[in-house]
Amino acid sequence: MAELKPCPFCGGTVEMTYTSYDNMFHVYHRYNTMFCAMKEPIDIDGYFVKSLSEAANAWNRRAGEDG
C-alpha cells in the first residue's frame, strides 16, 4: 500500500483500515491527537475505490497540489 500523507489539518500521522461490514475505508490518526480539527474517522466509500491502494491514493490527493 502507498504511504499515506499526513493529516491536512494538524500534520499528524494517519493510518487506514477497511471494514467489510460497511464497505468503508477508515482514516484515523495513528496517535491520539486532541488538538486536530479533523473528527475521526474520515470514511472513503468502497463503492468508489476497490482496494487499500486505491483508497490510499484517494486520501493522498490534495486539491491544488502538484503530483
LOLUM-597361 format. One line per 3 residues: their letters; for each residue x, y, z of N, C-alpha, C. Coordinates in Angstrom, 2 decimals. Example, Ala and Ser with C-alpha at 12.3 -4.5 7.8 and 13.67 -1.06 7.14 Angstrom:
// LOLUM-597361
as	13.19 -5.69 7.80 12.30 -4.50 7.80 13.20 -3.30 7.80 ~ 12.85 -2.25 7.08 13.67 -1.06 7.14 12.90 0.03 7.87
END
This chain:
// LOLUM-597361
mae	0.84 -1.18 0.00 0.00 0.00 0.00 0.89 1.24 0.00 ~ 0.43 2.26 -0.67 1.16 3.53 -0.70 1.19 4.16 0.68 ~ 2.27 4.89 0.95 2.36 5.60 2.22 1.33 6.73 2.22
lkp	0.70 6.95 3.36 -0.34 7.97 3.47 0.26 9.33 3.81 ~ -0.23 10.36 3.15 0.17 11.72 3.51 -0.36 12.01 4.90 ~ 0.27 12.91 5.63 -0.20 13.25 6.97 -1.54 13.98 6.93
cpf	-2.13 14.13 8.09 -3.40 14.85 8.23 -3.24 16.27 7.66 ~ -4.16 16.70 6.80 -4.03 18.04 6.21 -4.31 19.16 7.21 ~ -4.83 18.85 8.38 -5.16 19.86 9.37 -4.06 20.07 10.39
cgg	-3.54 18.96 10.95 -2.55 19.09 12.02 -1.18 18.54 11.65 ~ -1.08 17.83 10.53 0.19 17.24 10.12 0.51 15.93 10.80 ~ -0.43 15.41 11.60 -0.21 14.16 12.32 -0.23 12.94 11.40
tve	0.38 11.87 11.86 0.42 10.62 11.13 -0.95 9.95 11.15 ~ -1.37 9.41 10.00 -2.65 8.72 9.92 -2.45 7.28 9.47 ~ -3.47 6.46 9.72 -3.47 5.09 9.23 -4.85 4.78 8.68
mty	-4.95 3.73 7.89 -6.20 3.38 7.25 -6.56 1.93 7.55 ~ -7.84 1.70 7.78 -8.36 0.35 7.96 -9.53 0.16 7.01 ~ -9.96 -1.09 6.84 -11.11 -1.41 6.00 -12.05 -2.29 6.80
tsy	-13.34 -2.03 6.68 -14.33 -2.93 7.28 -15.30 -3.37 6.18 ~ -15.45 -4.68 6.05 -16.35 -5.22 5.02 -17.81 -5.03 5.41 ~ -18.08 -4.89 6.70 -19.45 -4.72 7.16 -20.12 -3.53 6.49
dnm	-19.41 -2.40 6.42 -19.98 -1.20 5.80 -19.28 -0.83 4.49 ~ -18.34 -1.70 4.04 -17.59 -1.47 2.80 -16.99 -0.07 2.78 ~ -16.27 0.26 3.86 -15.66 1.57 4.01 -14.20 1.45 4.41
fhv	-13.40 2.35 3.88 -12.02 2.53 4.31 -12.05 3.68 5.31 ~ -11.45 3.49 6.48 -11.50 4.48 7.56 -10.10 5.03 7.82 ~ -9.99 6.36 7.86 -8.72 7.02 8.13 -8.77 7.60 9.54
yhr	-7.78 7.21 10.35 -7.66 7.65 11.74 -6.27 8.24 11.97 ~ -6.15 9.07 12.99 -4.82 9.47 13.44 -4.15 8.25 14.05 ~ -2.88 8.08 13.78 -2.14 6.95 14.35 -2.00 7.11 15.86
ynt	-1.82 8.34 16.29 -1.70 8.63 17.72 -2.84 9.56 18.09 ~ -3.27 9.54 19.32 -4.36 10.39 19.77 -3.97 11.86 19.61 ~ -4.69 12.56 18.76 -4.41 13.97 18.51 -5.62 14.78 18.94
mfc	-5.57 15.29 20.14 -6.71 16.03 20.69 -6.84 17.42 20.09 ~ -5.80 17.96 19.49 -5.82 19.33 19.04 -6.00 19.45 17.53 ~ -6.61 18.46 16.92 -6.84 18.47 15.48 -8.31 18.78 15.19
amk	-8.54 19.51 14.11 -9.90 19.86 13.70 -10.62 18.68 13.05 ~ -9.87 17.66 12.61 -10.48 16.52 11.94 -11.16 15.61 12.96 ~ -12.41 15.30 12.71 -13.14 14.35 13.54 -13.05 12.99 12.87
epi	-12.71 11.99 13.63 -12.46 10.66 13.07 -13.69 9.78 13.16 ~ -13.76 8.80 12.32 -12.88 8.58 11.18 -13.36 9.37 9.96 ~ -12.44 9.56 9.05 -12.80 10.03 7.70 -13.07 8.75 6.92
did	-14.21 8.65 6.27 -14.60 7.44 5.55 -14.47 7.63 4.05 ~ -13.90 6.63 3.40 -13.82 6.59 1.94 -14.65 5.40 1.50 ~ -15.67 5.65 0.72 -16.65 4.63 0.34 -16.04 3.58 -0.58
gyf	-16.19 2.32 -0.21 -15.69 1.20 -1.00 -16.40 1.05 -2.33 ~ -17.51 1.74 -2.53 -18.19 1.73 -3.83 -17.34 2.43 -4.88 ~ -16.61 3.46 -4.46 -15.81 4.27 -5.38 -14.37 3.79 -5.52
vks	-13.82 3.18 -4.48 -12.46 2.63 -4.54 -12.54 1.16 -4.17 ~ -11.72 0.34 -4.80 -11.85 -1.11 -4.66 -10.73 -1.78 -3.87 ~ -9.73 -1.01 -3.43 -8.62 -1.62 -2.71 -8.00 -0.61 -1.76
lse	-7.18 -1.10 -0.83 -6.47 -0.20 0.08 -5.55 0.74 -0.70 ~ -4.96 0.24 -1.77 -4.08 1.07 -2.59 -4.86 2.22 -3.24 ~ -6.04 1.93 -3.79 -6.87 2.98 -4.38 -7.34 3.97 -3.32
aan	-7.69 3.46 -2.15 -8.14 4.33 -1.05 -6.99 5.23 -0.59 ~ -5.78 4.69 -0.52 -4.62 5.49 -0.13 -4.37 6.58 -1.17 ~ -4.51 6.26 -2.44 -4.35 7.26 -3.49 -5.41 8.34 -3.38
awn	-6.63 7.96 -3.04 -7.71 8.94 -2.86 -7.39 9.86 -1.68 ~ -6.90 9.30 -0.58 -6.53 10.11 0.59 -5.39 11.07 0.25 ~ -4.42 10.57 -0.50 -3.23 11.36 -0.79 -3.47 12.48 -1.79
rra	-4.60 12.45 -2.50 -4.91 13.53 -3.43 -5.20 14.79 -2.65 ~ -4.61 15.89 -3.04 -4.85 17.18 -2.39 -5.17 18.20 -3.45 ~ -6.27 18.88 -3.30 -6.65 19.93 -4.26 -5.58 21.02 -4.27
ged	-5.18 21.42 -5.46 -4.22 22.50 -5.58 -2.77 22.09 -5.47 ~ -2.49 20.80 -5.20 -1.11 20.34 -5.11 -0.69 19.69 -6.41 ~ 0.55 19.81 -6.75 1.08 19.12 -7.93 1.48 17.71 -7.55
g	1.21 16.74 -8.46 1.63 15.36 -8.27 0.80 14.67 -7.33
END
